[in-house]
Amino acid sequence: MLVFAASDKGGTGRSVTSANVAYRKALAGDDVCYLDFDFGSPTAAAVFDVPGALRGIERGGLHSYLQGKAAEPVRIDVWADTEHEVLRQRPTGSGALVLLPGDRSGGEFAVGKDATNRCVDLFLRLNSEFDLIVVDLSAGRSYATDMVLDATSRPELSQVDARWLVYHRWTRQHVIAAAGLVFGTRGIVAGGVARGHDEERLRGNIRFVRAAVPDPESALWSQVPPAQSAWMRKCDQDLNKLAAELDIGFSRVLGAVPLEPVLQWREQLITDEDVLASRVANMETRQALEDLAARLTDDDAWGQT
């Protein structure tokens, strides 16, 4: 299965949440491959704590492959190459966790037919090898987004499950931007239809993920003054109403990740040690990530029974 991680803005939690979902799926035994298609800022390796690739690699990354400068993109075995002590102790029964990084300072690039053909070939080969391929896209309607819309419209990929997660923070601006990215006149749906995608099927394969969602009822906010608590509840109600009006309400939401200090300050994988031993991360965050990972491949959660 291909999963495309998209967002209209930077700072939505797209990369760190997608990396955590990939990690959780690998822990559950799935073989997972993570592609850093954020060509303008290929920093996914930082979330996995892979030295030497924190800002992409010097050569042989996805930029080089898609532009025909490398026969194959470099692969990084996260379990073996990470500096994260917990990840280096690969649990028994876990699946593969492989990162395909971008090139350092590669930047966005215009996509032609040859690059799209290489993209199709790569997706087909990875799909035969891995249970899940997570493709972390550049923010907005980028060249990367256009390329994967073009690639997945090809007949060769018609039998490959392809789903979209669109991330946004729980603010008015981000809700509006996320809806525009998907349903706007130049959004993902319109771009997909223009390339031959079936509109109903494409819409059905898109879900939203709310990130950094504060819970007014949680212990974290229990000590705020009454006036502030009432204001937060009113904001939450207003945002839910706005999301419903823009067609990104609860029926289109696959998951929500609570406001988590660890993710805000360091953008890292949330391990069980972080929650149970050092207790720097919250159990609610761990559970939200586990739930999102489970729903990602659950046809019932997507209404595709």
KEMIBA-30146 format. One record per atom (N, C-alpha, C): residue in three letters; x, y, z. Coordinates in steps of 0.05 Angstrom, whole numbers, plus 5000, padded with zeros to 4 digits. Last residue first. Example, Ala and Ser with C-alpha at 12.3 -4.5 7.8 and 13.67 -1.06 7.14 Angstrom:
BEGIN
  residuo     u     v     w
      SER  5257  4955  5142
      SER  5273  4979  5143
      SER  5258  5001  5157
      ALA  5264  4886  5156
      ALA  5246  4910  5156
      ALA  5264  4934  5156
This chain:
BEGIN
  residuo     u     v     w
      THR  4695  4971  5063
      THR  4690  4943  5069
      THR  4679  4928  5045
      GLN  4714  5024  5067
      GLN  4719  5008  5043
      GLN  4716  4978  5048
      GLY  4717  5063  5105
      GLY  4691  5058  5092
      GLY  4693  5042  5067
      TRP  4763  5067  5132
      TRP  4761  5082  5107
      TRP  4735  5079  5093
      ALA  4757  5031  5172
      ALA  4761  5059  5180
      ALA  4759  5078  5156
      ASP  4755  4984  5143
      ASP  4730  4993  5157
      ASP  4733  5023  5163
      ASP  4807  4975  5128
      ASP  4788  4983  5108
      ASP  4762  4994  5120
      ASP  4864  4996  5157
      ASP  4838  4984  5164
      ASP  4817  4993  5145
      THR  4911  5023  5153
      THR  4907  4999  5136
      THR  4882  4984  5142
      LEU  4903  5064  5190
      LEU  4914  5070  5164
      LEU  4909  5047  5144
      ARG  4888  5046  5240
      ARG  4867  5055  5221
      ARG  4877  5058  5193
      ALA  4939  5037  5263
      ALA  4920  5015  5259
      ALA  4899  5022  5238
      ALA  4960  5089  5265
      ALA  4974  5068  5250
      ALA  4955  5045  5244
      LEU  4923  5113  5300
      LEU  4926  5123  5272
      LEU  4939  5102  5255
      ASP  4933  5084  5347
      ASP  4907  5083  5334
      ASP  4908  5092  5305
      GLU  4986  5099  5357
      GLU  4979  5071  5352
      GLU  4953  5069  5338
      LEU  4978  5154  5365
      LEU  4995  5145  5343
      LEU  4990  5116  5337
      ALA  4946  5153  5411
      ALA  4936  5166  5387
      ALA  4952  5157  5362
      GLN  4981  5129  5448
      GLN  4956  5115  5440
      GLN  4945  5127  5414
      ARG  5021  5169  5453
      ARG  5028  5142  5443
      ARG  5003  5127  5433
      THR  4989  5210  5474
      THR  5002  5213  5448
      THR  5009  5186  5436
      GLU  4973  5189  5523
      GLU  4952  5196  5504
      GLU  4964  5199  5476
      MET  5021  5185  5551
      MET  5008  5161  5542
      MET  4987  5166  5521
      ASN  5071  5234  5534
      ASN  5045  5227  5546
      ASN  5034  5201  5534
      ALA  5141  5235  5550
      ALA  5119  5237  5531
      ALA  5094  5226  5545
      VAL  5175  5226  5591
      VAL  5176  5253  5579
      VAL  5154  5257  5559
      ARG  5183  5179  5620
      ARG  5158  5194  5623
      ARG  5159  5222  5612
      SER  5222  5141  5621
      SER  5230  5168  5627
      SER  5206  5187  5631
      ALA  5182  5095  5617
      ALA  5206  5097  5633
      ALA  5214  5125  5641
      LEU  5136  5104  5585
      LEU  5134  5088  5610
      LEU  5158  5090  5628
      VAL  5149  5140  5543
      VAL  5123  5142  5557
      VAL  5124  5128  5585
      ASP  5198  5129  5524
      ASP  5192  5157  5529
      ASP  5167  5160  5546
      GLU  5193  5074  5518
      GLU  5211  5084  5539
      GLU  5205  5113  5545
      ASP  5162  5071  5473
      ASP  5150  5063  5498
      ASP  5167  5072  5522
      THR  5174  5131  5434
      THR  5178  5103  5441
      THR  5164  5097  5467
      ILE  5163  5174  5384
      ILE  5154  5169  5412
      ILE  5155  5139  5417
      LEU  5212  5205  5346
      LEU  5195  5182  5349
      LEU  5188  5180  5379
      GLN  5209  5278  5346
      GLN  5223  5252  5348
      GLN  5202  5230  5348
      GLU  5211  5338  5355
      GLU  5202  5323  5331
      GLU  5217  5296  5329
      ARG  5222  5372  5398
      ARG  5244  5357  5386
      ARG  5236  5342  5361
      TRP  5178  5404  5413
      TRP  5205  5413  5419
      TRP  5227  5398  5403
      GLN  5131  5379  5398
      GLN  5135  5407  5392
      GLN  5164  5416  5394
      LEU  5138  5327  5417
      LEU  5136  5331  5388
      LEU  5140  5360  5381
      VAL  5138  5338  5472
      VAL  5161  5325  5460
      VAL  5161  5330  5430
      PRO  5087  5362  5483
      PRO  5111  5377  5485
      PRO  5135  5364  5471
      GLU  5031  5354  5443
      GLU  5052  5338  5457
      GLU  5078  5354  5459
      LEU  4964  5355  5431
      LEU  4987  5373  5435
      LEU  5007  5359  5453
      PRO  4945  5292  5400
      PRO  4943  5314  5420
      PRO  4968  5331  5420
      VAL  4923  5277  5337
      VAL  4946  5274  5355
      VAL  4945  5297  5374
      ALA  4872  5241  5306
      ALA  4880  5266  5318
      ALA  4902  5261  5338
      GLY  4848  5209  5245
      GLY  4860  5210  5272
      GLY  4867  5238  5281
      LEU  4817  5214  5201
      LEU  4827  5187  5208
      LEU  4838  5186  5236
      VAL  4761  5249  5182
      VAL  4785  5249  5199
      VAL  4792  5221  5206
      ARG  4713  5252  5156
      ARG  4737  5251  5139
      ARG  4763  5251  5155
      SER  4676  5256  5196
      SER  4673  5233  5177
      SER  4697  5231  5159
      PHE  4688  5304  5222
      PHE  4695  5279  5234
      PHE  4694  5255  5215
      GLY  4704  5349  5166
      GLY  4695  5342  5193
      GLY  4701  5314  5201
      ILE  4714  5374  5120
      ILE  4736  5359  5132
      ILE  4730  5354  5162
      ASP  4677  5408  5096
      ASP  4677  5379  5088
      ASP  4703  5365  5098
      LEU  4671  5457  5116
      LEU  4691  5455  5094
      LEU  4694  5426  5086
      GLU  4636  5449  5158
      GLU  4627  5466  5135
      GLU  4645  5462  5111
      ALA  4670  5420  5193
      ALA  4646  5407  5181
      ALA  4637  5423  5156
      ALA  4707  5460  5207
      ALA  4716  5436  5193
      ALA  4693  5422  5179
      LEU  4672  5496  5234
      LEU  4686  5504  5210
      LEU  4695  5480  5193
      LYS  4658  5464  5279
      LYS  4638  5474  5260
      LYS  4650  5482  5234
      ASN  4709  5457  5302
      ASN  4694  5433  5293
      ASN  4671  5441  5273
      LEU  4720  5510  5315
      LEU  4737  5496  5295
      LEU  4722  5471  5285
      ASP  4681  5520  5354
      ASP  4681  5536  5329
      ASP  4697  5522  5307
      GLN  4697  5485  5394
      GLN  4671  5482  5382
      GLN  4670  5496  5354
      ASP  4747  5507  5406
      ASP  4745  5480  5397
      ASP  4719  5475  5383
      CYS  4731  5558  5425
      CYS  4748  5556  5401
      CYS  4746  5528  5389
      LYS  4703  5542  5471
      LYS  4689  5556  5450
      LYS  4705  5554  5424
      ARG  4745  5520  5501
      ARG  4723  5503  5493
      ARG  4707  5516  5470
      MET  4776  5566  5509
      MET  4787  5543  5494
      MET  4765  5525  5484
      TRP  4741  5597  5541
      TRP  4750  5607  5514
      TRP  4760  5584  5497
      ALA  4740  5566  5587
      ALA  4715  5570  5572
      ALA  4721  5580  5543
      SER  4793  5572  5603
      SER  4782  5545  5597
      SER  4757  5547  5580
      GLN  4796  5626  5613
      GLN  4812  5615  5592
      GLN  4802  5587  5583
      ALA  4761  5630  5657
      ALA  4756  5645  5632
      ALA  4771  5634  5609
      PRO  4787  5596  5696
      PRO  4761  5589  5684
      PRO  4755  5604  5658
      PRO  4858  5586  5684
      PRO  4836  5601  5695
      PRO  4809  5594  5681
      VAL  4885  5518  5683
      VAL  4882  5545  5671
      VAL  4858  5559  5684
      GLN  4891  5467  5701
      GLN  4897  5488  5720
      GLN  4894  5516  5708
      SER  4882  5431  5660
      SER  4862  5432  5682
      SER  4867  5455  5701
      TRP  4913  5419  5618
      TRP  4900  5445  5617
      TRP  4881  5449  5641
      LEU  4933  5369  5629
      LEU  4951  5389  5620
      LEU  4939  5417  5622
      ALA  4889  5336  5636
      ALA  4903  5346  5660
      ALA  4922  5369  5653
      SER  4837  5356  5589
      SER  4860  5340  5598
      SER  4873  5353  5622
      GLU  4797  5386  5567
      GLU  4790  5369  5590
      GLU  4814  5354  5602
      PRO  4817  5411  5522
      PRO  4810  5428  5546
      PRO  4804  5411  5571
      ASP  4869  5389  5486
      ASP  4844  5378  5498
      ASP  4837  5394  5523
      PRO  4898  5411  5426
      PRO  4895  5414  5455
      PRO  4868  5403  5465
      VAL  4930  5378  5376
      VAL  4903  5385  5384
      VAL  4902  5387  5415
      ALA  4972  5367  5339
      ALA  4975  5387  5360
      ALA  4948  5397  5370
      ALA  4933  5351  5280
      ALA  4957  5350  5296
      ALA  4958  5372  5317
      ARG  4888  5311  5246
      ARG  4891  5335  5262
      ARG  4915  5332  5281
      VAL  4886  5287  5183
      VAL  4897  5282  5210
      VAL  4901  5308  5223
      PHE  4839  5263  5135
      PHE  4853  5284  5148
      PHE  4863  5276  5175
      ARG  4840  5223  5074
      ARG  4831  5228  5102
      ARG  4849  5250  5114
      ILE  4823  5197  5013
      ILE  4835  5219  5027
      ILE  4823  5222  5054
      ASN  4795  5161  4981
      ASN  4822  5153  4991
      ASN  4837  5176  5005
      GLY  4750  5186  4964
      GLY  4747  5165  4984
      GLY  4773  5155  4995
      ARG  4770  5219  4924
      ARG  4760  5230  4948
      ARG  4758  5210  4971
      LEU  4782  5178  4886
      LEU  4804  5194  4898
      LEU  4794  5207  4924
      ARG  4731  5159  4874
      ARG  4751  5141  4886
      ARG  4773  5157  4899
      GLU  4708  5205  4852
      GLU  4696  5192  4875
      GLU  4716  5174  4890
      GLU  4742  5215  4807
      GLU  4739  5234  4829
      GLU  4728  5221  4854
      ASP  4792  5177  4779
      ASP  4764  5177  4784
      ASP  4759  5195  4809
      HIS  4845  5210  4745
      HIS  4835  5196  4768
      HIS  4805  5198  4769
      GLY  4865  5241  4703
      GLY  4851  5216  4696
      GLY  4842  5200  4720
      ARG  4885  5290  4713
      ARG  4904  5269  4704
      ARG  4892  5242  4700
      ALA  4843  5317  4733
      ALA  4855  5327  4708
      ALA  4874  5307  4696
      VAL  4837  5290  4781
      VAL  4817  5287  4760
      VAL  4828  5295  4733
      GLY  4882  5311  4809
      GLY  4879  5283  4803
      GLY  4860  5277  4781
      GLY  4870  5365  4813
      GLY  4894  5357  4799
      GLY  4893  5328  4792
      ALA  4823  5362  4844
      ALA  4822  5374  4817
      ALA  4846  5365  4801
      VAL  4845  5339  4891
      VAL  4824  5326  4876
      VAL  4822  5336  4848
      ILE  4885  5377  4906
      ILE  4892  5350  4900
      ILE  4871  5336  4884
      GLY  4867  5442  4876
      GLY  4874  5423  4897
      GLY  4881  5395  4887
      ARG  4850  5486  4850
      ARG  4876  5475  4841
      ARG  4886  5454  4862
      THR  4803  5495  4876
      THR  4802  5493  4846
      THR  4828  5483  4835
      GLY  4804  5452  4935
      GLY  4805  5477  4921
      GLY  4806  5473  4891
      PHE  4806  5405  4965
      PHE  4782  5410  4950
      PHE  4782  5436  4934
      VAL  4860  5404  4987
      VAL  4846  5380  4977
      VAL  4824  5387  4957
      LEU  4874  5455  5001
      LEU  4894  5437  4988
      LEU  4880  5414  4975
      GLY  4829  5474  5028
      GLY  4836  5484  5002
      GLY  4855  5467  4987
      ALA  4832  5445  5075
      ALA  4809  5441  5058
      ALA  4815  5451  5030
      ALA  4880  5467  5095
      ALA  4878  5438  5089
      ALA  4855  5432  5070
      ALA  4866  5521  5103
      ALA  4887  5514  5084
      ALA  4885  5484  5076
      ILE  4827  5517  5144
      ILE  4820  5529  5118
      ILE  4840  5520  5097
      VAL  4859  5495  5184
      VAL  4835  5481  5175
      VAL  4827  5491  5147
      HIS  4898  5535  5191
      HIS  4906  5509  5181
      HIS  4882  5492  5171
      GLN  4868  5578  5212
      GLN  4882  5581  5187
      GLN  4890  5554  5174
      ARG  4847  5556  5260
      ARG  4829  5565  5238
      ARG  4844  5566  5212
      THR  4880  5496  5282
      THR  4876  5525  5282
      THR  4859  5532  5258
      TRP  4908  5444  5291
      TRP  4880  5451  5299
      TRP  4878  5481  5304
      ARG  4946  5429  5231
      ARG  4944  5436  5260
      ARG  4915  5445  5266
      HIS  4939  5375  5185
      HIS  4936  5403  5192
      HIS  4935  5407  5222
      TYR  4952  5329  5132
      TYR  4956  5338  5160
      TYR  4951  5368  5163
      VAL  4924  5279  5098
      VAL  4928  5307  5096
      VAL  4929  5318  5125
      LEU  4939  5219  5068
      LEU  4935  5232  5094
      LEU  4942  5261  5091
      TRP  4915  5176  5019
      TRP  4926  5202  5025
      TRP  4919  5210  5054
      ARG  4931  5113  4987
      ARG  4915  5130  5005
      ARG  4930  5155  5012
      ALA  4926  5063  4942
      ALA  4940  5088  4947
      ALA  4921  5106  4963
      ASP  4938  4997  4921
      ASP  4923  5014  4940
      ASP  4939  5040  4945
      VAL  4946  4981  4855
      VAL  4960  4986  4880
      VAL  4944  5005  4897
      GLN  4923  4977  4806
      GLN  4916  4956  4825
      GLN  4930  4960  4852
      SER  4945  5019  4776
      SER  4916  5019  4781
      SER  4907  4999  4802
      LEU  4995  5026  4759
      LEU  4991  5028  4788
      LEU  4961  5026  4795
      GLU  4992  5022  4704
      GLU  5010  5003  4718
      GLU  5005  5003  4748
      PRO  4961  5065  4687
      PRO  4949  5039  4688
      PRO  4966  5019  4705
      ARG  4972  5125  4726
      ARG  4980  5107  4705
      ARG  4967  5079  4709
      SER  4960  5156  4769
      SER  4939  5154  4748
      SER  4946  5134  4726
      THR  5006  5157  4799
      THR  4984  5139  4808
      THR  4960  5138  4789
      ALA  5035  5196  4771
      ALA  5044  5168  4772
      ALA  5022  5149  4779
      ASP  5006  5243  4780
      ASP  5010  5233  4752
      ASP  5017  5204  4753
      LEU  5010  5247  4835
      LEU  4984  5246  4823
      LEU  4985  5235  4794
      VAL  5065  5250  4839
      VAL  5053  5225  4848
      VAL  5024  5224  4839
      MET  5075  5301  4814
      MET  5087  5276  4803
      MET  5072  5251  4813
      ASP  5047  5337  4847
      ASP  5039  5333  4819
      ASP  5050  5307  4807
      THR  5078  5331  4893
      THR  5050  5324  4893
      THR  5040  5319  4865
      ALA  5127  5351  4875
      ALA  5125  5324  4885
      ALA  5096  5314  4885
      TYR  5116  5404  4864
      TYR  5123  5386  4841
      TYR  5120  5357  4850
      SER  5060  5419  4908
      SER  5088  5419  4900
      SER  5091  5402  4875
      ARG  5016  5447  4939
      ARG  5015  5434  4912
      ARG  5042  5436  4900
      GLY  5042  5436  5007
      GLY  5028  5450  4986
      GLY  5026  5434  4960
      ALA  5106  5408  5025
      ALA  5081  5422  5032
      ALA  5069  5435  5007
      SER  5128  5345  4997
      SER  5132  5374  5003
      SER  5105  5387  5009
      LEU  5110  5282  5026
      LEU  5110  5301  5005
      LEU  5117  5329  5015
      ASP  5129  5219  5040
      ASP  5127  5245  5054
      ASP  5131  5267  5033
      VAL  5101  5160  5034
      VAL  5114  5180  5017
      VAL  5108  5207  5029
      VAL  5107  5095  5056
      VAL  5099  5122  5064
      VAL  5115  5142  5048
      ILE  5087  5033  5041
      ILE  5106  5053  5032
      ILE  5094  5081  5039
      LEU  5080  4969  5068
      LEU  5071  4997  5069
      LEU  5093  5015  5059
      ASP  5103  4921  5056
      ASP  5074  4921  5062
      ASP  5063  4950  5060
      PHE  5150  4914  5002
      PHE  5142  4924  5029
      PHE  5112  4923  5031
      GLU  5156  4892  4951
      GLU  5176  4886  4972
      GLU  5166  4893  5000
      SER  5121  4912  4916
      SER  5124  4883  4916
      SER  5142  4874  4939
      ASN  5127  4966  4924
      ASN  5102  4954  4932
      ASN  5104  4924  4933
      LEU  5177  4976  4901
      LEU  5174  4977  4930
      LEU  5149  4964  4940
      ARG  5163  4970  4847
      ARG  5183  4952  4859
      ARG  5181  4952  4889
      LEU  5124  5011  4840
      LEU  5118  4983  4835
      LEU  5137  4964  4848
      PHE  5154  5057  4854
      PHE  5130  5050  4870
      PHE  5123  5020  4865
      LEU  5193  5057  4813
      LEU  5200  5055  4841
      LEU  5177  5046  4858
      ASP  5161  5063  4767
      ASP  5178  5039  4770
      ASP  5185  5035  4799
      VAL  5140  5115  4777
      VAL  5122  5092  4774
      VAL  5138  5066  4779
      CYS  5188  5145  4777
      CYS  5172  5144  4801
      CYS  5153  5120  4800
      ARG  5204  5139  4724
      ARG  5221  5127  4746
      ARG  5205  5125  4772
      ASN  5162  5167  4700
      ASN  5165  5138  4694
      ASN  5183  5125  4716
      THR  5172  5218  4720
      THR  5148  5204  4728
      THR  5150  5174  4723
      ALA  5221  5229  4694
      ALA  5220  5227  4723
      ALA  5195  5213  4733
      ASP  5202  5229  4641
      ASP  5222  5209  4649
      ASP  5222  5206  4680
      LYS  5166  5272  4639
      LYS  5157  5245  4635
      LYS  5176  5224  4645
      GLY  5186  5319  4691
      GLY  5179  5311  4664
      GLY  5171  5282  4663
      VAL  5181  5368  4739
      VAL  5179  5340  4734
      VAL  5171  5335  4705
      ALA  5226  5415  4768
      ALA  5204  5410  4749
      ALA  5205  5380  4741
      PHE  5243  5410  4837
      PHE  5251  5410  4809
      PHE  5226  5403  4792
      GLU  5267  5435  4900
      GLU  5245  5427  4882
      GLU  5255  5427  4853
      GLY  5330  5411  4929
      GLY  5310  5431  4921
      GLY  5288  5419  4904
      GLY  5379  5390  4950
      GLY  5369  5383  4923
      GLY  5349  5403  4912
      SER  5407  5392  4996
      SER  5405  5417  4980
      SER  5395  5411  4952
      ARG  5417  5324  4994
      ARG  5422  5348  5008
      ARG  5422  5372  4989
      ASP  5365  5283  4967
      ASP  5392  5294  4965
      ASP  5395  5320  4981
      GLY  5325  5241  5012
      GLY  5330  5258  4989
      GLY  5358  5267  4988
      PRO  5325  5170  5031
      PRO  5328  5199  5035
      PRO  5329  5215  5009
      LEU  5287  5119  5048
      LEU  5300  5129  5024
      LEU  5301  5159  5025
      LEU  5290  5074  5102
      LEU  5287  5102  5094
      LEU  5301  5107  5067
      VAL  5257  5020  5131
      VAL  5277  5029  5111
      VAL  5270  5058  5103
      LEU  5246  4970  5171
      LEU  5241  4999  5172
      LEU  5263  5012  5155
      ALA  5215  4906  5173
      ALA  5236  4924  5163
      ALA  5227  4953  5166
      GLY  5180  4887  5235
      GLY  5185  4887  5206
      GLY  5208  4905  5199
      SER  5190  4849  5295
      SER  5185  4874  5281
      SER  5192  4871  5251
      GLY  5204  4803  5322
      GLY  5178  4804  5308
      GLY  5173  4829  5293
      THR  5239  4835  5373
      THR  5233  4810  5360
      THR  5206  4812  5347
      PRO  5261  4903  5363
      PRO  5245  4883  5377
      PRO  5241  4858  5360
      ARG  5326  4928  5362
      ARG  5303  4920  5345
      ARG  5287  4898  5359
      GLN  5356  4972  5387
      GLN  5349  4947  5400
      GLN  5323  4937  5386
      ARG  5357  5020  5361
      ARG  5378  5001  5355
      ARG  5373  4973  5367
      LEU  5316  5048  5385
      LEU  5312  5037  5359
      LEU  5333  5016  5351
      VAL  5342  5065  5433
      VAL  5319  5047  5434
      VAL  5314  5033  5407
      GLU  5383  5099  5414
      GLU  5389  5074  5429
      GLU  5366  5055  5430
      HIS  5392  5127  5353
      HIS  5372  5125  5374
      HIS  5376  5098  5389
      GLU  5421  5127  5308
      GLU  5436  5132  5333
      GLU  5417  5131  5358
      THR  5409  5078  5257
      THR  5401  5100  5274
      THR  5420  5103  5298
      ASP  5422  5033  5227
      ASP  5438  5057  5224
      ASP  5431  5080  5242
      ALA  5388  4990  5237
      ALA  5417  4986  5239
      ALA  5432  5012  5240
      TRP  5336  5011  5231
      TRP  5343  4995  5255
      TRP  5373  4993  5259
      VAL  5339  5035  5180
      VAL  5337  5051  5204
      VAL  5345  5036  5229
      ASP  5377  5028  5127
      ASP  5363  5010  5146
      ASP  5362  5025  5173
      ILE  5369  5066  5070
      ILE  5381  5066  5097
      ILE  5364  5048  5115
      ARG  5387  5067  5002
      ARG  5369  5057  5023
      ARG  5384  5058  5050
      VAL  5391  5109  4945
      VAL  5404  5098  4969
      VAL  5382  5090  4989
      PRO  5360  5091  4883
      PRO  5363  5109  4906
      PRO  5376  5095  4930
      GLU  5394  5071  4824
      GLU  5377  5064  4846
      GLU  5381  5085  4869
      ALA  5423  5100  4786
      ALA  5407  5077  4777
      ALA  5387  5068  4798
      ALA  5422  5170  4782
      ALA  5429  5147  4798
      ALA  5411  5124  4789
      LYS  5402  5209  4751
      LYS  5431  5211  4757
      LYS  5440  5188  4774
      GLY  5348  5215  4740
      GLY  5364  5198  4723
      GLY  5394  5199  4728
      GLN  5317  5242  4775
      GLN  5328  5258  4753
      GLN  5347  5241  4735
      LEU  5306  5203  4812
      LEU  5284  5213  4796
      LEU  5294  5229  4772
      TYR  5358  5197  4836
      TYR  5345  5175  4822
      TYR  5324  5186  4803
      SER  5369  5248  4858
      SER  5387  5236  4838
      SER  5373  5214  4822
      HIS  5326  5252  4896
      HIS  5330  5272  4874
      HIS  5346  5259  4851
      LEU  5336  5209  4929
      LEU  5313  5208  4911
      LEU  5314  5229  4890
      GLY  5409  5203  4928
      GLY  5383  5203  4941
      GLY  5360  5203  4920
      GLY  5460  5206  4908
      GLY  5446  5180  4907
      GLY  5420  5179  4921
      ARG  5496  5248  4954
      ARG  5489  5239  4927
      ARG  5475  5212  4928
      GLU  5491  5268  5007
      GLU  5507  5282  4987
      GLU  5499  5274  4959
      ILE  5425  5267  5037
      ILE  5452  5256  5032
      ILE  5465  5270  5009
      GLY  5388  5305  5087
      GLY  5391  5291  5062
      GLY  5420  5281  5059
      ARG  5401  5323  5137
      ARG  5390  5343  5117
      ARG  5392  5331  5089
      LEU  5416  5276  5161
      LEU  5397  5293  5175
      LEU  5385  5314  5157
      ALA  5451  5238  5148
      ALA  5429  5242  5129
      ALA  5409  5261  5140
      GLY  5489  5232  5187
      GLY  5498  5234  5160
      GLY  5477  5239  5139
      PRO  5448  5190  5230
      PRO  5470  5209  5225
      PRO  5479  5209  5196
      VAL  5382  5187  5243
      VAL  5402  5174  5225
      VAL  5424  5194  5219
      ASP  5334  5196  5272
      ASP  5361  5198  5285
      ASP  5382  5183  5269
      PHE  5285  5200  5250
      PHE  5295  5173  5255
      PHE  5323  5172  5268
      VAL  5283  5254  5243
      VAL  5264  5242  5261
      VAL  5272  5214  5269
      ALA  5324  5261  5206
      ALA  5327  5273  5232
      ALA  5308  5260  5252
      ALA  5305  5241  5158
      ALA  5324  5225  5173
      ALA  5329  5235  5201
      ALA  5274  5281  5137
      ALA  5260  5259  5151
      ALA  5280  5243  5168
      THR  5289  5325  5108
      THR  5300  5322  5135
      THR  5287  5300  5150
      PRO  5291  5357  5054
      PRO  5292  5328  5059
      PRO  5305  5322  5086
      SER  5262  5405  5030
      SER  5273  5403  5057
      SER  5273  5373  5065
      GLY  5245  5401  4978
      GLY  5256  5426  4987
      GLY  5269  5425  5014
      PHE  5224  5350  4975
      PHE  5248  5356  4960
      PHE  5261  5382  4969
      ASP  5199  5305  5006
      ASP  5199  5333  5013
      ASP  5225  5345  5001
      PHE  5201  5251  5000
      PHE  5194  5267  4976
      PHE  5191  5296  4983
      ASP  5228  5202  5029
      ASP  5229  5230  5034
      ASP  5226  5246  5008
      LEU  5194  5143  5043
      LEU  5206  5159  5022
      LEU  5205  5188  5028
      TYR  5199  5085  5079
      TYR  5193  5114  5082
      TYR  5208  5130  5061
      CYS  5172  5021  5085
      CYS  5191  5038  5071
      CYS  5182  5067  5072
      VAL  5162  4964  5125
      VAL  5155  4992  5119
      VAL  5178  5006  5106
      ASP  5131  4906  5141
      ASP  5155  4916  5128
      ASP  5148  4944  5116
      ASP  5099  4897  5204
      ASP  5097  4903  5175
      ASP  5125  4912  5165
      GLY  5101  4889  5258
      GLY  5109  4868  5241
      GLY  5108  4873  5211
      ALA  5093  4931  5293
      ALA  5072  4911  5291
      ALA  5078  4888  5272
      LEU  5137  4962  5282
      LEU  5136  4948  5308
      LEU  5115  4926  5307
      ALA  5119  4984  5234
      ALA  5142  4965  5234
      ALA  5143  4949  5260
      LYS  5078  5017  5253
      LYS  5071  4995  5235
      LYS  5094  4974  5234
      ARG  5108  5053  5283
      ARG  5089  5036  5297
      ARG  5081  5012  5279
      TYR  5139  5077  5242
      TYR  5152  5063  5264
      TYR  5133  5044  5278
      ALA  5098  5102  5213
      ALA  5115  5082  5200
      ALA  5129  5065  5221
      VAL  5081  5138  5253
      VAL  5062  5118  5243
      VAL  5078  5095  5229
      ASN  5126  5170  5258
      ASN  5117  5154  5281
      ASN  5098  5132  5272
      ALA  5127  5192  5207
      ALA  5149  5175  5216
      ALA  5141  5158  5239
      SER  5080  5222  5209
      SER  5082  5200  5189
      SER  5105  5181  5197
      THR  5094  5259  5249
      THR  5072  5240  5253
      THR  5073  5217  5234
      VAL  5136  5285  5224
      VAL  5141  5272  5250
      VAL  5118  5252  5256
      SER  5112  5306  5176
      SER  5135  5287  5176
      SER  5138  5272  5202
      ARG  5067  5337  5196
      ARG  5065  5317  5175
      ARG  5087  5296  5177
      GLY  5064  5379  5230
      GLY  5068  5353  5242
      GLY  5067  5331  5222
      THR  5061  5428  5205
      THR  5036  5415  5212
      THR  5039  5389  5227
      GLY  5104  5456  5185
      GLY  5098  5458  5213
      GLY  5072  5445  5222
      GLY  5078  5483  5122
      GLY  5098  5471  5138
      GLY  5091  5472  5168
      LYS  5013  5471  5092
      LYS  5033  5488  5105
      LYS  5055  5471  5117
      ASP  4984  5430  5070
      ASP  4985  5455  5055
      ASP  5008  5473  5066
      SER  5008  5363  5064
      SER  4999  5385  5081
      SER  5001  5411  5064
      ALA  5011  5291  5061
      ALA  5010  5317  5049
      ALA  5002  5338  5070
      ALA  5033  5228  5048
      ALA  5030  5247  5070
      ALA  5033  5275  5059
      PHE  5008  5172  5018
      PHE  5020  5198  5013
      PHE  5013  5217  5035
      VAL  5020  5105  5016
      VAL  5007  5126  5032
      VAL  5022  5152  5028
      LEU  5009  5044  4983
      LEU  5022  5070  4983
      LEU  5006  5090  5000
      MET  5017  4976  5000
      MET  5000  5000  5000
      MET  5017  5025  5000
